Amino acid sequence: MMDTTIAAVRGRRVWDSRGRPTVEAEVLLKSGLRGRAIAPAGASTGTGEALDRRDGGTAFGGLDVTGAVAAVNGEIAAALAGRDAGDQPGIDAALIALDGSDNLGRLGGNAVVATSMAVLHAAANASGQPLWRYLSAGRPVRIPVPEIQIFGGGAHAARRVDVQDFMVMCPAASSFAQALDWTAEVYRAAGALMKQAGKLQGVADEGGFWPAFASNEEALDTLMRAIEDAGFKPGREVAISLDIAASEFGRSGAYKLALEQRELDSAGMIALLGRWLESYPIISIEDPLAEDDAEGFKAFTALYGERCQIIGDDFLVTNAARVEAAAASKALNAVLIKPNQSGTVTGTRAALDAGKAAGFGTIVSARSGETEDVTIAHLSVGWDAGQFKVGSFTRSERMAKWNEMLRIEEELGSEASFAGWEALPFAPQRS
């Protein structure tokens, strides 16, 4: 291990996949090695997650990050100079204390998470190991099951349909590479179906096809046909996963479905999703209820938790205490893990560990505003998350992460183990 003393920290403004400014941090060690990371940004965000610092005003619609970059180059750089990059918990605790707020809003969650991840990269580089291996610390790891968007809706597509993500999962594949092969065929088949129907209208934020559908069910029907047209058995080989992102259209137990021009209460929303579960091979549903509907989550999980993965995203915001509380109340059975929701690597790991301790499915996830940064691919493997959600099978900010996972799988060689069905927190019916 080379010297891991931090010599300098630098921040710069770079650009994300939506053409919006974001923060890149670079940590220089006395050994001459360095680590670099970029903060992503979400469109559908939970109220409890770390808060990005944006400049406001007129430049770039108020989304500039010169203040957050200045925080990296000023207060953060001064606080971390001379500290040991190998002490990730100590570094992250210092960043949280330096910010002093309850949501990292003073320095900016974007400034803090970029710095935290850059410190991690620097320490891994000093160890002479790839990041995933440094994180695993010699423990066995698995290659995660990818969760890949085919149609993008909700906040990712101007609310053209209510559901935010219509995705596929291939837990029956023998490897990550094969899972991508199968998904590529489904994505191609979906595009062909939309072209035939005269509904091919470009892509949404995360690269999935823009959803020119008359109903949410039409999107599900089209996805089923795409799986079949690609030559796969729905549910047995390729299954459906949904991100409802219900907080985007639900509040105080009322869910306003814009596409269907109707309003449902919590019980009605649960009944609607239950009908979809009966009609389609859905094995995973994320945020089926709004973040303020804890009773709805519990009711939904009591009904369907033994046959479906039920994920908390806005409901849990990568927070270990919330995960533990949700486990105690049996509100769900899986947690989405997003580093920028927590704001630090240490907090992110704590949320994932809390999920594992509860027997939850754990899914490391990207955001809708992404970059070429591939940190999360390494977190997913090194922490043995079991599942990995990046977006669609197009656009380079997505493909960079899928391709990095292929490299990791290749590096593992004969030791590579694909998580498959075992990554799910329920016993699937594969008939």
C-alpha positions, 0 to 999 in steps of 0.5 A: 500500500502506497502513502494514502495521505491526502495532499490536495482536493480539487473540484470542477464543474462538468456536465451530466447526461441531461446537459446540466452542470454537476460536480467532479472531485479529484483527490490527490495523494502524497504518493502521486496517485489520485482518485476521481468521481462525479456526482449524479442527479435524480429527477424523481427524488425523495424528500429525505435524501441529501440535497444538491447545492445549486446556484439558483438565478438564471444561468442554466435554469438555476442549476449551476454548481459553482457554489458546490465546486467552490465548497470542494476547492475551499472548505472541503479541501482544507478539512481533508488535507493531511488526512488518511484516504484509507480511513473512509469512515473518518473522512465521511464523518468529517465531511458530515460534521463540516457541513453541519446541516441535516441534509448536506445542503450547506456544502451540497450533497453533490459536493460531498458525495463526489468527494467521498467517492473520489477518496474511495477511488484514491485509496483503492488506487493506492492499494494497487487493486481495482475498486471492486476488489478493494471493497470486497477485502477478500470476501466472496462476491457475485456479479449482480443481476441487471435491471434494465429499462425498456420504456421510460415514463413518469418524470423521465418522460414528461409524465407521458405514462404514469409508471416511471420505468418499465424494465426487464430482468434476466435472472435465468441467464447464466452470466451477466454477459448473457443477461445483456445479450437477452436484454439487447434482443428484447430492446430491439424487439420493443423498438421494432414493435413501436416502429410498426405501430407508428409510435417510435418517438425517441428515448426518455432520460435514461435511454428507454423508448419514449412511451407513446402509449394510451395506457399503462397497460398498453406499455405492459402488453407491448413489453410482453410482446417484445419479450416473446418476439425476442424468443424468450419465455416471459417470467421464466427467462425474462421477467418484468420489473416496474418502478412506479415512483408513486411519490411523483403522483401520490400524496396523503393517500391520493394517487392521481393517474394522469394517463387514465384521468382518475384518482385512486386511494391507497387501497385502489392503488394496491388493487391496481398493482395487484391486477398487474401482478396477476396478469403479467410476469412481474417479479419486482416493483419499486415504490408502489406507494408514495413515500408518505404512505407507510401503511400502504407499503405494509398492506401491499407487502403483506399481500404480495411480498412472498411473490414479488420483490418490493423495493423502497427508493423514495421511501428509504432514501439509502438511509440505514435507520429507515431500512431498519424501521421498514424491516421491523414493520415489514413494509417491504423486502428490498432497498434501492441503494443510491450513493448520492441519496446518502451523500457519503460512501459510508452512509451508503454502505450502512444502508446496504448492510442494513438491508442485507441484515434484514434479508432484503434484496439490495439493488445498487442504482444509478440516477436519471442524470448520469455521467461516464463515472462507473463507481456504482458498478464496483460498489455493486460487485465489491459489496455483493449487492446482488442486483444492479440498476442503471437505466436502459440499454442505450446512451453511453452514460448507461453503457459505460456502467454495463460495459464496466461490469462485463470487464469485472466479470471477465477479470473474475474469470472462472471465479465469476458467479452470477447472482441470478434468482438467488438475488431476489428476496422471495422464492420465485415461481418459475413454471 
